[in-house]
Amino acid sequence: MILSLSEFATILAALRYFQDEFQTATPGEIAKLFPQFVTAAPLTSAEIGSLCERLNIAEPDEDQEPCDCEAPGLIHASIPVILAHLQEERVAPGAFVERCDMCLWFASDNEAKSRLRELGIA
């Protein structure tokens, strides 16, 4: 799933709101308000904090040029930190998938390609 910046920001804001608003609520109280927590336990405040940290990608300084992996173009895979040529929102046949060697978000090119497979793009 690929999210727009607005969608991503809304999800982070909702997580932080949930973290602040329901930090003293019991799982049973939360399940009454949110039916999805009947079958899955809600994250603790600390777990939500860790999740938000994992989801966050630091914003570049205003005077800092964006990394190549963030620039739109032929090799932008719609996901910062992964370089790949897309065709009709999927990795083009025979195209290489690479991690960004400047960001080093993924340990290897194969790990980056695996992430695109998980997202249904490769």
N, C-alpha and C positions, 0 to 999 in steps of 0.2 A: 504494500500500500504506500503510495506517495502522497504526502500531505503538503498543502500550500503553507506558506509562512503564517498566514492568519489562522489556519486550522491548528498548526503546531503550537502557536502562541496561546490559542484558546485552551488546548489540552493542558499545557503547562499551568496556565492560570487556574483551570478547574482543579488540577491536582493540588496546587498550593492552597486553594480555597478549601477543598475537602480536608487537607492536612490540618489547617487551622481551625476550621469550624467543627470538626468531628473528632478532635484528638482525645476528648474525654468520654465519648460515646462508647457503649458496649457493642460488640458485633451484632447482638440481637436487635438493638435499637437501630443500627445502621441498616440491617436487613429489612426492617419494616419500611424504611424510606426508599431503599434501593433493592428491588427484587433480585437483581443479579448477584447479590451477596448472600442469597439463601443457599446457593450451591458452591460458592467460592468465598473464602474468607477475605475481608477487606485488608489491605496493607496497613501496617502500623504507620504512625507518623514518621518514624525513622526510615522505614522502608520506602515511603513516598518520597522522602527527602533524597534517598539514594537513587531512586528511579528518576527523579527530576534532574539530578546531577548527571546521570548516564545519558539522558535524552538531550541535555543542553549541549549546544556547540557554541563556543565563545564567539561573540560578534567581533569582527575585525575593527581595529582602530580606524577612525575616519581617514587618516592620512596613509593607512596601510593598503596596498594593492590587494585585491582578492586573489586567492590562490587560483591556479589554472583550473582546478577541479570545481570551482564555484562559478566560473565564467560560462555563460551560455555559448553553445557552439557545437561543432561536429562531434567532439569527444565528451560532452557533458552528459552524464547518465541520469540526470534529474535528481541525483543524490550526491551532495558534496562528498568528497573523499573517494569517489569511484569514477574512473574514466572509462568510457565505452561509447562506441558509436551506436546510437539508437535509430531504429527504423520502425515507424508506426508504434511507438511506445514500448518497443521490445529491443533487445540487443540484436543488431543486424546479423544475418547469417555470416559466419566466418570472422566476425569482428573480435578483436582482442578486448578483454576486460582486465583493467589494471587498478591497483590501489594507487592513490596519490602518494608519490614518493616524498612530497613535501609535508603532507599532513601525517602520514604513517598511522592512520586510524586503524587499518587492518594489518595483520602480521604479514600477509602475503597477497599476491594477486588472486590465488585460488580462494582465499577467504573472502575477498571482495566479490568474486564471481558467485560464491556460495550464497552470499547475502542477496545478490540480485536474483538468484534462483528462489530463495525463500520468499522474495517479494513478487515472484511471478513475472519478472522482467527478462530473465535469461533462460 
